[in-house]
Amino acid sequence: MKTSTLALIGLTLLAAGQLTADNWPQWRGPNFNGSSDEKNLPTQWSKTENVAWSLDLPGTSASTSAVWNDYVFISSSDEQAKTLLAICYDRKTGKEIWKDQASIGFSQDNKSNFASPSPTTDGKIVIFFYGNGELLGYEVGGKKLWSRNIQKDYGQFAFNWTFSTSPLLYGGKLYMQVLQRDVPVNGRGKTDGPNDSYLLALDPMTGKQLWQVIRPVMRLPNRVKRLLHPLLMNSMDARSCSSLVAIV
């Protein structure tokens, strides 16, 4: 029951009076730092107080919802069917607008599942990523534009536990970060060469690679594994970001 309750609370939105609040396009919000410019937001909740609607998700997920106008995007799972789901709900009513089976698979251990990464959107397209490497682009209305698997294209992930990183849309590019062990772990990872950590820039409309940068590391396998997300930052103003960095 705990997982069902957490899933429900995770998608609980603000009271009806706040449904016109600013967009939250990715897991770190509109300012890329977890903050919002909105004011006079509710500071307390109960099962009924300051809640416009709530619903049960199909399955467990550690994903944060992405919100743009009347669209609420969330990654979820179906444990019984062993599938991963991309879902869009109506921000005002909580009704399902569309749902797609994004990938077959559920988990590789009993600690978590593949539906931990959060989607990202720019109001035109929405990107979903899952811990099994599946990366997909949709129009916000639900039409699938493309899909690819990062593991199949760049090599099996070298992680002890399930991998999670949330994609980032910025400046017309889609950024994906993979920071991993440089040697195989528990049978996962390349055996014919180093397991490079890397940053990808992709065309968000097609999923095609624009560039890739390999992250140089000292050969300290227990120290190079990181479960991080790409972060845009500027020393003056996070909203006018000019560089993309990986904070370790």
Secondary structure by P-SEA (a helix, b strand, c coil): caaaaaaaaaacccccccccccccccccccccccccccccccccccccccccccccccccccbbbbbcccbbbbbbbbccccccbbbbbcccccccccccccccccccccccccccbbbbbcccbbbbbccccccccccccccccccccccccccccccccbbbbbbbbcccbbbbbbbbbcccccccccccccccccccccccccccccbbbbbbbccccccccccccbbbbbcccccccccccccc
